[in-house]
Amino acid sequence: MPRPAPHRAQERDTRIDSLRGIAIVLMIAGHVIGGMHVAASSGWTFSYALFADLRMPLFTALSGFVYGPRPVSSLPAYGPFVWKKTRRLLVPLVTVGSLFIVLQSLVPGTNSDVALSEIWRLYVFGMGHFWFLQAIFLIFLVVGLADAAGWLQFRGAGPWLLAFAALAAVCIRVPLQWDIFSVSRAIYLLPFFMAGYLLSQGALDRAASVKKLMPCVALILLTVRGNVVSGLIVLPQAVDSALGVTLGLTGVASLILWRDYIRWKPLAWLGVFSFGIYLFHIFGSASARMLLAGLGVEKVKSRLVV
């Protein structure tokens, strides 16, 4: 019997890194636009609102896509998996997040009203952009346990699509106000994680018609969103939420399905550092505020938008 080949470090997928680069550009752009305090009629504000349904859903779907090929295989493997995600997500929440709150309280010109005595709110509710660490951690807990128990071993795409519909219905019709540990945002992002998971299994790879149709549907929905942002169309809250979820699902699915045509080295290079950029980008704006304040530029504020 031939001996197995030695284990090699897995090479990075430049297509996925390129998509990560797109996600981080959209997120940073949203932050910059939010900090500019531009008029509601500005094109910058329009572009920010136009892509709001894609920014964090794309991050989340890529997490599901990367997790999908290596799910938790058994209940004994669940404990080490949770510990790994704790180190990956909750340790930065406590360390980088705490530093962020301290700087917000010390740097002049910020619009944060949180005192250091309320830093505990960061760990319980999530603050700034750190809510995503809590939400994605909860998603990994739930999906990992479902995998370990064998609940996600579906055959075909039908059960998955029904699960998406049920999850989307929860997002649309059950708005959660009790957002301890960002649980409501985790519920909102869960369908996008599962979409990435499904796409990683190749369930739609042979559905050529779906692959061609998906971007068309996404572009139509994006056009509708543009008309809503412009005020040309007014939708009821439930319909607007349904539009956001559907646009997010079709948009991220289109990007992942057509990832072979999105490979671009500058984006891929940026995507390699996307997690670090997400964690630390706020400190760049804080340093800029300190510099501007030292130069006598007053009333420079920042608003973190993700």
Buried (B, 14 or more C-beta within 10 A) or exposed (E): EEEEEEEEEEEEBBBBBBBBBBBBBBBBBBBBBBBBEBEEEEEBBBBBBBBBBBBBBBBBBBBBBBBBEEBBEEEEBBEEBBEEBBEBBBEBBEEBBBEBBEBBBEBEBBEBEBEEEEBEEBBEBBBBBBBBBBBBBBBBBBBBBBBBEEEBEBEEBEEBEEBBEEBBEBBBEEEBEEBEBBBBBBBBBBBBBBBBBBBBBEBBEEEEEBBEEBBEBBBEBBEBBBEBBEEEBEBEEEEBBBBBBBBBBBBBBBBBBBBEEBBBEEBBEBBBBBBEBBBBBBBEBBEBBBEBBEEEEEEBEBBBBB
